[in-house]
Amino acid sequence: MSGIHVVVGAGIVGSTLAELLANDGQDVVVVTRSGSGPTHKNIKRIAADVSDLSNLLQIAPSAVAIYNCANPPYHQWAKEWPPIAESFLGYAEKTGAVLVTCSNLYGYGPVEVPMTESLPLNAPGINGKVRAQMWLEAKALHDAGRIKATEVRGSDYVCAGEQSRVGSRVLPKILAGKPANVLGSIDVQHTWTYPLDVARLMQIIATDSKAWGKPWHVPSNEPKTQKELVNELAAVAGVKNPKLSSVPKVMWNLLGLFNPLLKALKETAYQFQRPYILDDSAARKTFGMQPTEWKQILKEVVAETRASDL
């Protein structure tokens, strides 16, 4: 579909999505506070405060879609997300652009069953409630015929870098033959989502009308415990007998006194205290999408981690 695609955010999902769209021949505008983003002949990078609707309208008076890949500081979601979300809703209504949001599973709160899109959004924590409210407001405007909106929900990312629990904190140590520790149990089954697959699904649902008005779970591979994930990454890297342990709860509480991010992460500690399984069958069936092959993911994560250390 011709026209401008506005991608807000240049983290791992935003940058990957922008490149997918650009490689597909689409005109892409990447908007961030700093003007960062991938370099491509079809990508224009702009620095702007997206919480101001007038800025978005000035940047792109019209668009095929606006993709919410923004990533405010985790411990400031309650303050920073509402004005940004309101701006996106206003943009979608004034321009007719499809609003495609990159979200997560926090809105469901603690669950005992594999998560499907039909589960109620009963999150008890602040960040979970923020995410749930964002979708409920978008859904209400969509159902009223005022906007077109949809969103993708993935589990914790498996990737290199800071946007993964095993990225910058764990994998570099394992590759160096050093012991590492993680938050939560190392032996609980957990779904891991690859950021490329998040971007792929966002690209698909932006222009497929049957996707609009609904959330979609990102196709992901079979669940792995944190221990299994680290062991498999180590095996790909040629590292034998990686040493992994869990941060003691008392230490987590202590660190949270000085680190606002760790304190905020306690809200979703339940995700690694019991099986946390994503049911992605709806997206697989509806769009015919499969996750990136697991062995390929492991190879790419190891390669990217090693490259970042050079």
C-alpha positions in Angstrom: 0.0 0.0 0.0 1.5 3.3 -1.1 1.8 6.3 1.3 3.9 7.2 4.3 4.4 4.8 7.2 5.2 6.6 10.5 7.2 4.6 13.0 7.6 6.1 16.4 10.5 4.8 18.3 13.9 3.4 17.1 14.5 0.6 19.6 15.0 -2.9 18.4 11.4 -3.3 17.2 11.0 0.2 15.7 14.2 0.0 13.8 13.5 -3.5 12.5 10.0 -2.5 11.5 11.3 0.6 9.7 13.8 -1.5 7.8 11.2 -4.1 6.8 8.9 -1.4 5.4 11.7 0.4 3.7 13.0 -2.8 2.1 9.5 -3.4 0.9 9.7 -0.1 -1.0 7.6 1.9 1.4 8.3 5.6 2.4 9.0 5.6 6.1 9.3 8.4 8.7 11.0 7.4 11.9 10.2 9.7 14.8 12.2 9.8 18.1 13.2 12.4 20.6 16.8 12.4 19.4 16.2 11.8 15.7 17.9 8.4 15.7 17.0 5.5 13.6 18.2 3.2 10.8 19.8 4.5 7.7 18.0 3.7 4.4 17.1 5.6 1.3 13.4 5.2 2.0 13.7 6.2 5.7 13.5 9.8 6.9 14.5 10.4 10.5 13.0 13.2 12.6 13.4 14.4 16.1 10.2 15.4 17.9 8.1 15.2 21.0 5.3 12.8 20.0 3.2 13.6 23.0 2.3 16.8 21.1 -0.2 15.9 18.4 0.6 19.0 16.4 4.2 17.7 15.9 2.9 14.5 14.4 0.5 16.2 12.1 3.3 18.6 11.0 5.7 15.7 10.3 3.1 13.6 8.4 -0.3 15.3 7.6 -1.4 11.9 6.3 -0.2 8.3 6.6 -1.1 4.7 5.8 -0.3 3.8 9.4 1.3 5.0 12.6 3.3 2.4 14.5 3.7 2.9 18.2 7.1 1.4 19.0 7.9 4.0 21.6 9.6 2.9 24.8 9.4 5.4 27.7 11.5 4.5 30.8 9.9 1.5 32.5 9.6 3.1 35.8 7.9 6.2 34.3 5.2 4.6 32.3 2.3 6.0 34.5 3.5 9.5 33.8 4.8 9.3 30.2 2.5 6.9 28.4 -0.9 8.6 28.8 0.0 11.8 26.8 1.8 9.8 24.1 -1.1 7.4 23.8 -3.6 10.3 23.5 -1.5 11.9 20.8 -1.5 8.7 18.8 -5.3 8.3 19.1 -5.7 11.9 17.9 -3.4 11.3 15.0 -5.3 8.2 13.9 -8.6 10.0 14.1 -7.5 13.1 12.2 -5.6 11.3 9.5 -7.3 7.9 9.1 -4.0 6.2 9.6 -4.2 2.7 11.2 -2.8 2.8 14.7 -0.6 -0.3 15.3 0.8 -0.6 18.8 3.6 -2.7 20.0 2.5 -4.0 23.4 3.1 -6.8 25.8 1.4 -9.3 28.1 1.4 -7.2 31.3 -2.3 -6.2 30.9 -3.4 -9.7 31.7 -1.8 -9.8 35.1 -1.0 -13.2 36.8 -2.6 -16.1 35.0 -2.7 -19.9 35.5 -3.4 -20.8 31.8 -1.8 -20.2 28.5 -2.6 -16.7 27.5 -5.0 -16.0 24.6 -6.2 -12.7 23.3 -9.6 -13.3 24.9 -8.3 -13.1 28.5 -9.6 -10.2 30.5 -7.1 -7.4 31.2 -7.0 -7.7 35.0 -3.4 -6.5 35.8 -3.1 -5.4 39.4 0.1 -3.4 38.9 0.6 0.1 37.7 2.4 -0.7 34.5 0.0 -3.5 33.6 -2.9 -1.1 34.1 -1.3 1.5 32.0 -0.9 -0.9 29.1 -4.4 -2.3 29.5 -6.0 1.2 29.5 -4.1 2.2 26.4 -5.7 -0.7 24.5 -9.2 -0.2 26.0 -9.2 3.4 24.9 -8.0 2.5 21.4 -10.5 -0.3 21.2 -13.4 2.0 22.3 -12.6 4.5 19.6 -12.2 1.8 17.0 -15.6 0.3 17.9 -17.1 3.7 17.7 -15.9 4.0 14.1 -13.6 6.9 14.9 -10.2 5.2 14.3 -8.7 2.0 13.0 -6.6 0.3 15.7 -4.9 -2.9 16.4 -1.9 -4.1 18.5 0.6 -6.9 18.9 1.5 -8.5 22.2 4.7 -10.5 22.6 6.4 -12.1 25.6 9.9 -11.2 26.9 12.3 -10.7 24.1 15.2 -13.0 23.3 17.8 -10.8 21.7 21.1 -9.1 22.3 21.2 -5.8 24.2 19.3 -4.1 26.9 15.8 -5.0 25.8 16.2 -8.6 26.8 16.5 -10.2 30.2 19.3 -12.4 28.9 20.9 -9.7 26.7 23.3 -7.2 28.2 23.2 -8.5 31.7 23.6 -12.2 31.2 24.9 -13.3 27.8 28.1 -11.3 27.7 29.1 -12.9 31.0 28.3 -16.4 29.8 30.2 -15.9 26.5 33.2 -14.8 28.6 33.0 -18.0 30.7 31.8 -16.1 33.8 28.8 -17.0 36.1 25.7 -14.9 35.6 22.4 -14.4 37.4 18.9 -13.6 36.4 15.7 -12.3 38.0 13.2 -15.0 38.9 13.3 -18.8 38.7 15.7 -20.4 36.3 13.5 -23.5 36.0 10.0 -22.2 35.1 8.7 -22.5 31.5 8.5 -19.2 29.8 7.6 -18.0 26.3 10.3 -15.9 24.5 9.5 -13.7 21.6 11.9 -12.6 18.9 11.8 -8.8 18.1 11.9 -9.5 14.3 8.7 -11.5 14.6 7.1 -8.6 16.5 8.0 -6.3 13.6 6.8 -8.8 11.0 3.4 -9.1 12.6 3.1 -5.3 12.9 3.8 -5.0 9.2 1.2 -7.6 8.3 -1.7 -6.3 10.5 -1.2 -2.6 9.5 -2.7 -3.3 6.0 -5.0 -6.2 6.7 -8.5 -5.0 7.7 -9.4 -8.3 9.3 -6.7 -7.6 12.0 -8.2 -4.2 13.0 -10.1 -3.8 16.3 -8.3 -6.8 17.8 -5.0 -7.6 19.7 -2.8 -10.3 18.3 -0.2 -12.5 20.0 3.2 -12.7 18.2 4.0 -16.1 16.9 6.8 -17.4 19.2 8.7 -20.6 19.6 8.2 -23.3 22.3 8.6 -22.1 25.9 12.0 -22.5 27.5 13.2 -22.0 31.1 15.8 -19.3 31.6 18.3 -22.1 32.3 17.4 -23.9 29.1 17.6 -20.7 27.1 21.1 -19.8 28.5 22.3 -23.3 28.0 21.2 -23.4 24.4 22.8 -20.0 23.7 26.0 -21.1 25.3 26.0 -24.3 23.2 25.7 -22.3 20.0 28.6 -20.1 21.2 30.7 -23.1 22.1 30.7 -22.4 25.8 30.6 -25.4 28.0 28.8 -25.7 31.4 27.5 -22.1 31.8 26.9 -21.1 35.4 23.5 -19.5 35.9 21.8 -18.6 39.2 18.8 -16.6 40.4 19.1 -13.3 42.2 17.9 -13.9 45.8 14.7 -12.2 46.6 16.2 -10.3 49.5 18.9 -9.0 47.1 16.4 -8.0 44.5 14.5 -6.0 47.2 17.7 -4.4 48.3 18.8 -3.4 44.8 15.3 -2.0 44.2 15.9 0.6 46.8 18.5 2.2 44.6 17.5 1.1 41.1 14.1 2.3 40.0 14.1 -0.1 37.1 14.6 -3.2 39.3 12.0 -1.8 41.7 9.5 -1.5 38.8 10.3 -5.0 37.6 9.0 -6.5 40.9 5.5 -5.7 39.6 5.8 -8.5 37.0 7.9 -10.9 39.1 5.1 -13.4 38.9 6.0 -14.0 35.2 9.0 -16.0 36.4 7.5 -17.6 39.4 5.1 -19.9 37.5 4.8 -21.1 33.9 4.2 -18.1 31.6 3.0 -19.4 28.3 1.8 -17.5 25.2 -0.9 -18.9 22.9 -0.2 -17.5 19.5 -2.5 -19.8 17.5 -4.8 -17.0 16.4 -2.1 -15.1 14.5 -0.6 -18.2 13.0 -4.0 -19.3 11.7 -5.3 -15.9 10.5 -2.1 -14.7 8.8 -0.2 -17.9 8.2 2.8 -16.5 10.1 5.3 -18.7 11.8 8.0 -17.6 14.2 11.7 -17.4 13.1 13.3 -20.7 13.4 14.7 -21.2 16.9 18.2 -22.2 15.9 18.5 -19.2 13.7 17.4 -16.9 16.6 20.1 -18.4 18.9 22.8 -17.9 16.2 21.8 -14.3 15.6 21.6 -13.4 19.3 25.1 -14.8 19.9 26.6 -13.1 16.8 25.0 -9.8 17.7 26.2 -10.0 21.3 29.8 -10.8 20.2 29.7 -7.9 17.7 28.6 -5.5 20.3 31.6 -6.4 22.5 34.1 -5.6 19.8 
